[in-house]
């Protein structure tokens, strides 16, 4: 596992490790977790601060920012008895623009049968499923980061160069305190005035 001291604006800073499964997925896509530059939430520039530094789910946050429902492309997935791990790209259903690259460990065993079926189908973002079927959960970010990721830029965000990208290491938690998922969420370049880049 990657031993990283992360910043958390919701509670006291703590040590949290990125799961091996997410580290492996990211590494296979050219993202080295060791190159993440961890940032306090108040040092994340806009508009990324508004998009990342909060306790809300990313699906509804991105829907509000882009003025569009959000779709899911599952790039690859694997599972074991405890977790369902997948690499994904979220996109605007209106424009087709990619709005997030992510790697997610879903604690599949904690979900009801209908929820599991929808998750494993891999066509609807987890946030959309939870907002409809399991309201009351929260995001509990462990840290925020910037990184250079030319492979992700060229493959998923259509970046002309390799700008700094921003993201967060996040956990979704039920209102009973049960861990639902652990996620690395990385955003594409956006306009500095806070408007969505077309």
N, C-alpha and C positions, 0 to 999 in steps of 0.2 A: 504494500500500500504506500501511497505518497504521504509522507509525514509533513503536514503543512499547518502552520498557525494561521488561522483565518480571522477576519474581522466580521463581527456581527453587530449591526446597529440596533437589534431588537433586545439583546441581552448582553451580558459581559462577554468579552472576547474569550474564545475557548479553542481547544485543539480538536479538530475534526478531520478524519481521513476520508479521502475520496475512495469509494469501493473499488476493489480490483477490477470488477466487471466493467465499470465506467472508464477506468484508466485504460483498460485494454481496448475498448471500443474507440475511444478518442485516439489512442496511439496508432491504431490501424487506419485511421483517417488523417494521419499526419499531424495530430495535435499532441504535443508533449506537455503534460500537466506541470512538469517542472519549470516550464517557461511562463506559466501564469504569473502576472504581476498583481499581487493582491492589494486591494485598495479599501480604505474606509469608505463607507457609503457616501459621506459628504464630499469625497474627492472624485466620485464618478461624474463625468461631465454630462450636461444635458444634450439631447433628450433622454440619454440612457439612464440617468438617475431616476427620473420619473417612471421609466419602464421597468426598472430592476429593484430599486430600494423601497420595498413595501412588503406587506404580508398577504397580498392578493395573489390569485392564480394568474399565470402569464396569458392564458387563452383569452380571458375576458379583458385583460389589460391591453393586449394586442388588438383585439376587436375594437375597443374604444379608440385607440391611437390611429388605426388604419381605416376606421369606418367600414368594416367588412367582417362578415363571418370568417372564421379561420378553419382551414382544412389541414389534413395530415397526410404526408407522404412517409411511409415506413420504409427506410432504406434497407434495414436488416434487423433481425430479431433472433433471440435465443431464450431458452428458459430452463429452469431446474425446479426442484420442489418448492423453493422459497420465493424465487423472484423471476420476473419476466423482464428481460433487458432488451432495449431496442434503441437504434439510432434513427433519428427522425428529422424531417424538415417540416415546419409549419408554414402555411402559405395563405395569402389573402384569396378568398374565393371570388372576390370581385375582379382583381387585377391579375391574379396568378403569381404575384410577387412573393418570393420567399421572405418570411418575417422572423424566423428563428431556426437555428440549428440546435439540436439537442441530443443528449444521451441520457437515458432514463432507466433506472431500476424500479420496477413496479412490484410491490409486495403482493403478488397475485393471490396469495392464500387468504388475505383479509377481506376480499371482496365477495359479494353475493354472486350466485351463479349467473344471473342476468348481466351484472356488471362485468364479470370475467369474460363472458362471451363477447360483449361489445369491445372490451379492451383487446382481446386476442384477435378480433377481426382486423384491427389495425387501420381503420379508415377514419376514425373520429378522435380528435385530441382528448387526452385523459381529462383535461380541465373541463371540456364540454360535457363529458360523461358525468363527472363528479358534480358539476353545477346543476345538472338536471336530476340526478339520482341520489346524491349524497351531499346536500348543502350543509354548510357549517364547518367545513374543513378550512385550514389556513396554510399559507406558505410560511416557512420558518428558515429564512436564508442563513447559511453559515458564513458566506463571504462573497465578495464582489471582486472582479478581476478584469484586467485588460490582457490582450495577447495579440501576437501576429500569427496569422494562420492562412498562409497563401493557398494551401490546398482546399480549405473550406471556402475561402473567398472565390476561387476560380470554379470550384465544382458546384457550389450551392448558392452563392450570393451574386454571381456575375460581377465581381469587383474588377475594375480595370487594373488595379495594383493590389498591394497588400497593406491596407490601412490597419490601424489599431481597431480591434473589435472589443466589445465589452460584454460581460456576462455575469452570471451568478451561480453559486453552488447552493442548491436549495433542497429543502425537504418539505413534502406535503404531509400534514398531520391532521387526523380526524379531531372532531370536537371532544372525543374521549381520550385524546393524547396518543392514539395509535398511529404508527408510521405507515403511510400509504405509498410513498414513492420518494426516491432520491434522484435528483436531476442536476445535470450541467446544462445551463441555458445560455446560448450565445446569440447575440443579435447582429444583424447586418448593419452596414453603415447607414446612418440616417442624417437628414439635414440638421445643422447646428441650431436652427431657429425653432426646432421642435416639431416641424412638419414631417410627415412621412415622405421618404424619398420614393419617387415613382420608378 
